[in-house]
């Protein structure tokens, strides 16, 4: 078994002995059934992987000792902020998971005029917490040591008007240029709409706020496909794919 990689939301340092969090202990002790002496890696979002060894392992508590810190350099030079109108069912979860794997740095779920999801109050807060856990789990899998933030849900009209230093992009089948034509930049924000598309008013507002329409290709893509294809194209042109 290769060394498991576990997210641990507490300060970590070489030489430290600590108890894993409840989620980490459950995964190591109950799911993986690891034993004392076995190695694993921890990360807490500070950019490092921490090579550790299990000291004691039980079903409720797991104690580990950190032997070495390793700085990772696998973050993209392009900081991508994804503004994704919330989609139904598991589609939103899928987009968040894969967007993290592709290297986005933050995600803002959005409500728009044609958004088909109606959430509010505690249900909405719980959903955002669930999306953040999905982002963290994606980091465990793909080897990222910095965890992208899933922001609180915003209204599309407010989000597009927030100041931003970098490319502000949205997709349009009528755009004249594609992502490959963009100038070099260190940051980009990407606005992805719902299945029903944007209203005319939203299109106008995004344009007034400085968003550039880009052409992704000749085919119509579902919202989750469009997001991931656009992120991949951005990383290929301005980031670290390819």
Secondary structure, DSSP 8 states (H G I E B T S, - for coil): ----EEE--S---TT-EEE--HHHHIIIIIIS---TT-EEEEE-SSSEEEEEEEEEE-SS-EEEEEEEEEE---S-SSEEEEEEE--STTHHHHHHHHHHHHT-SEEEEEE-TT------HHHHHHHHHHHHHHHHHHHHHHT-SS--EEEEEEEHHHHHTS--SSEEEEE-TT-S-BGGG----SEEEEEE--TT---HHHHHHHHHTT-EEEB--SS---HHHHHHHHHHHHHHHHSS--
